[in-house]
């Protein structure tokens, strides 16, 4: 049995802090080929989860925030925000579900955030058709900063 406790959340947070991407998974599944992938994601402010969707293969995502705060966004085909929600367990919002095919992304609002994510396996890296063409490349630090600032402005 693996127990999700403060020690595991703290370890996951430390690993995210030490990661150049400012995020790190702790996987409960044994292999990326497992039929279900469930994991903790440690997230720090400034990490960039490039907006994406899951069309091929088609799969939903379920995310529950265990600690910290995130904003979840759904976008239309042109990159306009069509839905948004601040997920904060201290305020009574606990998670979100993204149906397959929806463009989505998130903004980390608090350092030390840890989320629990479940999606159908096996793991499949995002293909070009599943990465939002209107989103910045993760390698373009300036564009990423501007994009994250845009998302933050959407919350005002």
C-alpha positions as CSV (number, residue, x, y, z in Angstrom):
1,X,0.0,0.0,0.0
2,X,1.2,3.5,-0.8
3,X,-0.1,6.2,1.4
4,X,-0.5,9.8,0.3
5,X,0.6,11.8,3.3
6,X,2.5,15.0,4.1
7,X,5.8,13.3,3.7
8,X,5.0,12.1,0.1
9,X,3.6,15.6,-0.7
10,X,6.8,17.2,0.7
11,X,9.1,14.9,-1.3
12,X,7.1,15.5,-4.5
13,X,7.3,19.3,-3.9
14,X,11.1,19.1,-3.3
15,X,11.6,17.1,-6.5
16,X,9.5,19.8,-8.4
17,X,11.6,22.6,-6.9
18,X,14.8,20.9,-8.0
19,X,13.5,20.2,-11.6
20,X,14.4,22.7,-14.3
21,X,10.8,22.4,-15.5
22,X,9.5,23.3,-12.0
23,X,7.3,20.2,-11.9
24,X,7.8,16.5,-11.2
25,X,5.6,13.4,-11.2
26,X,5.4,10.7,-8.6
27,X,3.9,7.7,-10.4
28,X,1.7,5.1,-8.8
29,X,1.5,3.0,-11.9
30,X,4.3,0.5,-12.4
31,X,4.9,1.2,-16.1
32,X,4.0,3.7,-18.7
33,X,2.3,0.9,-20.6
34,X,-0.2,0.3,-17.7
35,X,-3.9,0.7,-18.8
36,X,-4.4,3.5,-16.2
37,X,-1.8,6.2,-15.3
38,X,-2.3,7.7,-11.9
39,X,0.3,10.1,-10.4
40,X,1.0,13.0,-8.2
41,X,2.4,16.1,-9.9
42,X,4.4,18.5,-7.9
43,X,4.1,22.0,-9.4
44,X,5.8,25.3,-8.8
45,X,4.8,28.8,-9.9
46,X,6.3,29.5,-13.3
47,X,6.1,26.0,-14.7
48,X,4.7,25.9,-18.2
49,X,2.2,23.1,-19.1
50,X,1.8,23.8,-22.8
51,X,-1.9,23.9,-23.7
52,X,-2.9,20.6,-25.4
53,X,-5.7,18.2,-26.0
54,X,-6.0,14.4,-26.2
55,X,-7.5,13.4,-29.5
56,X,-5.3,10.5,-30.6
57,X,-5.3,8.6,-28.5
58,X,-8.5,9.9,-27.0
59,X,-8.5,10.2,-23.3
60,X,-10.1,12.2,-20.5
61,X,-8.1,13.7,-17.6
62,X,-9.1,14.0,-14.0
63,X,-7.1,16.3,-11.6
64,X,-7.6,16.8,-7.9
65,X,-5.6,19.4,-6.0
66,X,-4.3,18.0,-2.8
67,X,-2.3,21.0,-1.8
68,X,-1.9,24.5,-3.2
69,X,-3.8,26.3,-5.9
70,X,-4.1,26.2,-9.7
71,X,-6.2,27.8,-12.4
72,X,-7.6,25.5,-15.0
73,X,-8.4,26.8,-18.5
74,X,-10.3,25.5,-21.5
75,X,-9.6,27.2,-24.9
76,X,-11.3,27.3,-28.2
77,X,-9.6,26.5,-31.6
78,X,-8.1,30.0,-31.7
79,X,-6.7,30.0,-28.2
80,X,-9.4,32.1,-26.6
81,X,-10.3,31.1,-23.0
82,X,-13.8,29.7,-22.9
83,X,-13.8,28.3,-19.4
84,X,-11.7,28.9,-16.3
85,X,-11.7,27.9,-12.7
86,X,-9.5,28.4,-9.7
87,X,-9.0,25.1,-7.9
88,X,-8.2,25.6,-4.3
89,X,-9.2,23.0,-1.7
90,X,-9.0,25.6,1.1
91,X,-11.8,27.5,-0.7
92,X,-13.9,24.4,-1.5
93,X,-12.9,23.7,-5.1
94,X,-11.1,20.4,-5.4
95,X,-10.5,19.4,-9.0
96,X,-11.5,19.3,-12.6
97,X,-12.3,16.9,-15.4
98,X,-11.2,17.6,-19.0
99,X,-13.0,15.6,-21.6
100,X,-11.0,14.2,-24.5
101,X,-10.5,16.6,-27.3
102,X,-10.7,19.9,-25.3
103,X,-7.8,22.3,-25.5
104,X,-6.7,22.8,-21.9
105,X,-3.9,24.2,-19.7
106,X,-3.2,25.3,-16.2
107,X,-1.5,28.0,-14.3
108,X,0.1,27.3,-10.9
109,X,-1.0,29.9,-8.4
110,X,1.0,28.7,-5.4
111,X,4.4,27.2,-4.9
112,X,4.3,23.7,-3.4
113,X,1.1,22.7,-5.2
114,X,0.6,19.0,-5.6
115,X,-2.2,17.5,-7.7
116,X,-3.4,13.9,-8.2
117,X,-4.0,13.1,-11.8
118,X,-5.6,10.1,-13.4
119,X,-5.9,9.3,-17.1
120,X,-6.2,6.3,-19.3
121,X,-2.9,4.6,-20.3
122,X,-0.7,3.6,-21.8
123,X,1.3,6.8,-21.7
124,X,1.4,8.5,-25.1
125,X,3.6,11.5,-25.7
126,X,1.8,14.5,-27.1
127,X,1.9,14.6,-30.9
128,X,2.0,17.8,-32.9
129,X,-1.7,17.6,-33.5
130,X,-2.4,17.5,-29.8
131,X,-0.2,20.6,-28.9
132,X,-2.0,23.9,-29.3
133,X,-0.5,25.6,-32.4
134,X,-1.3,29.1,-30.9
135,X,0.6,28.4,-27.7
136,X,4.3,29.4,-27.2
137,X,7.1,26.9,-27.5
138,X,8.4,25.8,-24.1
139,X,11.9,26.8,-25.3
140,X,10.8,30.5,-25.8
141,X,11.1,31.9,-22.3
142,X,9.9,35.3,-23.1
143,X,6.8,34.1,-25.0
144,X,6.1,31.6,-22.1
145,X,6.3,34.4,-19.6
146,X,3.9,36.6,-21.6
147,X,1.5,33.7,-22.0
148,X,1.4,32.9,-18.3
149,X,0.9,36.6,-17.6
150,X,-2.1,36.5,-20.0
151,X,-3.6,33.6,-18.2
152,X,-3.1,35.4,-14.9
153,X,-4.9,38.5,-16.3
154,X,-7.8,36.2,-17.3
155,X,-8.4,35.6,-13.6
156,X,-8.9,39.3,-12.7
